[in-house]
């Protein structure tokens, strides 16, 4: 992997889009590119741009105070811009970045409103994704990959912890450090979740246990209910079996009677058929109708005569009534004459009576009596209205009435004769239909028997209906008591039998009373228990999973620490050896070495509750460079705390780096940087005026070392030193006009030499 191109736009003094290409010097991207320019031209901004695009967050390191300081602020002749953007083009054909791209383009943008974004091959990503990618490729923004102004001396005066971070990346364990930090953060979050889960479990525990005791009672109730259900199944099974048995018995009897009834019905049908045949035969109906017609004619004639008689009688009666209305009674004088006459007749009769005593003829007396009677009647007729028989009627009416009455007498005789003829005819017909009546009697007998059978069938149907009702009631009771169960069939005789029914009934009542004494859980409690149980078991399972996850994360941290320790020790020894070699090359002798500083830490024991659960876990620390993670066992461990640099130039006895001169301090730091590059080369290294404090001879030595390392890594060197410039394959010049905007000029030295010739 090597750097192909750098695009800068709006970053610090590079207001306009500026492109720096880094051509390959040896076909593998290695080589030296020198960036030169006067002070203040903005050449160090190139190093800052590379550091910034690689994710640098410290504005102090970028020589600013706030984030928007990296955006071109403007000048008298150039307005400010609203965005800073830097893109880094990396060749990844060797796959060092462990990503399926032959070219990586890392872009960082910052807007004046504070919004920023990172892009990888034009796709938005997180800063952490870029950092882990760069760590796998063995470089980053805070390592020896970018060595800015003042950072050379900073290596020597830095604290042990600051050196520790530098050497961690130098040892190539940054990738494992990032993974360890991610794992540690995950571990801390998991521990927090574990504490939260444990608190929730402790809150749910009392209620869960209380409801659990109630559920145990429910389990006891379940055992009794199971026993009760078994006995009920036998008891109700016997009842159901008995009903079915009686039902089948009645059903068989019903079938037999129904078969007999159907046979009787067929006999009735046969008799009815014979009767129908007799009815259809000729039975003298015409003769009968003729006699009946004669009878009706005579009867009509009689009715007509009777009507005429009635009319005549009505007329005579009306005449009599009219005569009575026309009667005028005698006056007083006439009445006196009649009375005197009657008195005289009475006296004559008395004398006649006396004569009777003297044996005179009785005939005379009788005549006189009749005469008196006649006179009395006559008197009576004179005094009151006449009687009907006394009234004289029209003789024609009376004659016609008499003729009519005589005709009625004749018609009555004819009617009697006609009736006698009809009776004789019926008698004859009755004798002919003796068979018909016999069949009718048979039909009546069969019908009576059929009716009896129908009554029996109806009785059986009633019994069957009663059994059906009992069966339905029993099924409802069974469903109410036992729910949906399979009832025994007619072939399944229950084992309880008739003798055990009373005992089973008593047992059922006893078990029911036991259930009443035990009681039950209401629906709300059961629902609450089920909800708490599900939640408690889920949380408990989560607690176990979190516990296992914590142990797994601890193991991962241990493994990462071991890997970091192993890699760090191997690389540290190599860097220590190379540091001594380059120190001697730069100083022409002397000695220098690196020493790890170990500090002792005490790992607090975990606090456990009565159940053995962790209630207070220690914070996790551990080192990245060979120390051990805290595992909570209370032991004392040695942790890597930093690196001590020891350097002694030839002919001197120095106990502290602070006693070195500025040039010596710079060469010591350069020797350390070169040692790191030699042991663990970064894809590219940016050196920003690291040779500023060196004299010409030491600059020559540094240039030679850089030239020997150029086959391992790519160098971009910002310098004023001619010796360093001469080693470059490509030379970029940075200038700044009166608009305060940096501009680039470039030339390949080989082409420049040919041009000069």
Rosetta blueprint (number, residue, H / E / L):
1 X L
2 X E
3 X E
4 X E
5 X E
6 X E
7 X E
8 X E
9 X E
10 X L
11 X E
12 X L
13 X L
14 X E
15 X L
16 X L
17 X L
18 X E
19 X E
20 X E
21 X E
22 X L
23 X L
24 X L
25 X L
26 X L
27 X L
28 X L
29 X L
30 X L
31 X E
32 X E
33 X E
34 X E
35 X E
36 X E
37 X E
38 X L
39 X L
40 X L
41 X L
42 X L
43 X L
44 X H
45 X H
46 X H
47 X H
48 X H
49 X H
50 X H
51 X H
52 X H
53 X H
54 X L
55 X L
56 X L
57 X L
58 X L
59 X L
60 X L
61 X L
62 X L
63 X L
64 X L
65 X L
66 X L
67 X H
68 X H
69 X H
70 X H
71 X E
72 X L
73 X L
74 X L
75 X L
76 X L
77 X L
78 X L
79 X L
80 X L
81 X L
82 X L
83 X E
84 X E
85 X E
86 X E
87 X E
88 X E
89 X E
90 X E
91 X E
92 X L
93 X L
94 X L
95 X L
96 X L
97 X L
98 X L
99 X L
100 X L
101 X L
102 X L
103 X E
104 X E
105 X E
106 X E
107 X E
108 X E
109 X E
110 X E
111 X E
112 X L
113 X L
114 X L
115 X L
116 X E
117 X E
118 X E
119 X E
120 X E
121 X L
122 X L
123 X E
124 X E
125 X E
126 X L
127 X H
128 X H
129 X H
130 X H
131 X H
132 X H
133 X H
134 X H
135 X H
136 X H
137 X L
138 X L
139 X L
140 X L
141 X L
142 X L
143 X L
144 X L
145 X L
146 X E
147 X E
148 X L
149 X L
150 X L
151 X H
152 X H
153 X H
154 X H
155 X H
156 X H
157 X H
158 X L
159 X L
160 X H
161 X H
162 X H
163 X H
164 X H
165 X H
166 X H
167 X H
168 X H
169 X H
170 X H
171 X L
172 X L
173 X L
174 X H
175 X H
176 X H
177 X H
178 X H
179 X H
180 X H
181 X H
182 X H
183 X H
184 X H
185 X H
186 X H
187 X H
188 X H
189 X H
190 X H
191 X H
192 X H
193 X H
194 X H
195 X H
196 X H
197 X H
198 X H
199 X H
200 X H
201 X H
202 X H
203 X H
204 X H
205 X H
206 X H
207 X H
208 X H
209 X H
210 X H
211 X H
212 X H
213 X H
214 X H
215 X H
216 X H
217 X H
218 X H
219 X H
220 X H
221 X H
222 X H
223 X H
224 X H
225 X H
226 X H
227 X H
228 X H
229 X H
230 X H
231 X H
232 X H
233 X H
234 X H
235 X H
236 X H
237 X H
238 X H
239 X H
240 X H
241 X H
242 X H
243 X H
244 X H
245 X H
246 X H
247 X H
248 X H
249 X H
250 X H
251 X H
252 X H
253 X H
254 X H
255 X H
256 X H
257 X H
258 X H
259 X H
260 X H
261 X H
262 X H
263 X H
264 X H
265 X H
266 X H
267 X H
268 X H
269 X H
270 X H
271 X H
272 X H
273 X H
274 X H
275 X H
276 X H
277 X H
278 X H
279 X H
280 X H
281 X L
282 X L
283 X L
284 X L
285 X H
286 X H
287 X H
288 X H
289 X H
290 X H
291 X H
292 X H
293 X H
294 X H
295 X H
296 X H
297 X H
298 X H
299 X H
300 X H
301 X H
302 X H
303 X H
304 X H
305 X H
306 X H
307 X H
308 X H
309 X H
310 X H
311 X H
312 X H
313 X H
314 X H
315 X H
316 X H
317 X H
318 X H
319 X H
320 X H
321 X H
322 X H
323 X H
324 X H
325 X H
326 X H
327 X L
328 X L
329 X L
330 X L
331 X L
332 X H
333 X H
334 X H
335 X H
336 X H
337 X H
338 X H
339 X H
340 X H
341 X H
342 X H
343 X H
344 X H
345 X H
346 X H
347 X H
348 X H
349 X H
350 X H
351 X H
352 X H
353 X H
354 X H
355 X H
356 X H
357 X H
358 X L
359 X L
360 X L
361 X L
362 X H
363 X H
364 X H
365 X H
366 X H
367 X H
368 X H
369 X H
370 X H
371 X H
372 X H
373 X H
374 X H
375 X H
376 X H
377 X H
378 X H
379 X H
380 X H
381 X H
382 X H
383 X H
384 X L
385 X L
386 X L
387 X L
388 X H
389 X H
390 X H
391 X L
392 X L
393 X L
394 X L
395 X H
396 X H
397 X H
398 X H
399 X H
400 X H
401 X H
402 X H
403 X H
404 X H
405 X H
406 X H
407 X H
408 X H
409 X H
410 X H
411 X H
412 X H
413 X H
414 X H
415 X H
416 X H
417 X H
418 X H
419 X H
420 X H
421 X H
422 X H
423 X H
424 X H
425 X H
426 X H
427 X H
428 X H
429 X H
430 X H
431 X H
432 X H
433 X L
434 X H
435 X H
436 X H
437 X H
438 X H
439 X H
440 X H
441 X H
442 X H
443 X H
444 X H
445 X H
446 X H
447 X H
448 X H
449 X H
450 X H
451 X H
452 X H
453 X H
454 X H
455 X H
456 X H
457 X H
458 X H
459 X H
460 X H
461 X H
462 X H
463 X H
464 X H
465 X H
466 X H
467 X H
468 X H
469 X H
470 X H
471 X H
472 X H
473 X H
474 X H
475 X H
476 X H
477 X H
478 X H
479 X H
480 X H
481 X H
482 X H
483 X L
484 X L
485 X L
486 X L
487 X L
488 X L
489 X L
490 X L
491 X L
492 X L
493 X L
494 X L
495 X L
496 X L
497 X L
498 X L
499 X L
500 X L
501 X H
502 X H
503 X H
504 X H
505 X H
506 X H
507 X H
508 X H
509 X H
510 X H
511 X H
512 X H
513 X H
514 X H
515 X H
516 X H
517 X H
518 X H
519 X L
520 X L
521 X L
522 X L
523 X H
524 X H
525 X H
526 X H
527 X H
528 X H
529 X H
530 X H
531 X H
532 X H
533 X H
534 X H
535 X H
536 X H
537 X H
538 X H
539 X H
540 X H
541 X H
542 X H
543 X H
544 X H
545 X H
546 X H
547 X H
548 X H
549 X H
550 X H
551 X H
552 X H
553 X H
554 X H
555 X H
556 X H
557 X H
558 X H
559 X H
560 X H
561 X H
562 X H
563 X H
564 X H
565 X H
566 X H
567 X H
568 X H
569 X H
570 X H
571 X H
572 X H
573 X H
574 X H
575 X H
576 X H
577 X H
578 X H
579 X H
580 X H
581 X H
582 X H
583 X H
584 X H
585 X H
586 X H
587 X H
588 X L
589 X L
590 X L
591 X E
592 X E
593 X E
594 X E
595 X E
596 X E
597 X E
598 X E
599 X E
600 X E
601 X E
602 X E
603 X L
604 X L
605 X E
606 X L
607 X E
608 X E
609 X L
610 X L
611 X L
612 X L
613 X L
614 X E
615 X E
616 X E
617 X L
618 X L
619 X L
620 X L
621 X L
622 X L
623 X L
624 X L
625 X L
626 X L
627 X L
628 X L
629 X L
630 X L
631 X L
632 X L
633 X E
634 X L
635 X L
636 X E
637 X E
638 X E
639 X E
640 X E
641 X E
642 X E
643 X E
644 X E
645 X E
646 X E
647 X E
648 X E
649 X L
650 X L
651 X L
652 X L
653 X L
654 X L
655 X L
656 X L
657 X H
658 X H
659 X H
660 X L
661 X L
662 X H
663 X H
664 X H
665 X H
666 X H
667 X H
668 X H
669 X H
670 X H
671 X H
672 X H
673 X H
674 X H
675 X H
676 X H
677 X H
678 X H
679 X H
680 X L
681 X L
682 X L
683 X L
684 X E
685 X E
686 X E
687 X E
688 X E
689 X L
690 X L
691 X L
692 X L
693 X L
694 X L
695 X L
696 X H
697 X H
698 X H
699 X H
700 X H
701 X H
702 X H
703 X H
704 X H
705 X H
706 X H
707 X H
708 X H
709 X H
710 X L
711 X L
712 X L
713 X L
714 X E
715 X E
716 X E
717 X E
718 X E
719 X L
720 X L
721 X L
722 X H
723 X H
724 X H
725 X H
726 X H
727 X H
728 X L
729 X L
730 X E
731 X E
732 X E
733 X E
734 X E
735 X E
736 X E
737 X L
738 X L
739 X L
740 X L
741 X L
742 X E
743 X E
744 X E
745 X E
746 X E
747 X E
748 X E
749 X H
750 X H
751 X H
752 X H
753 X H
754 X H
755 X H
756 X H
757 X L
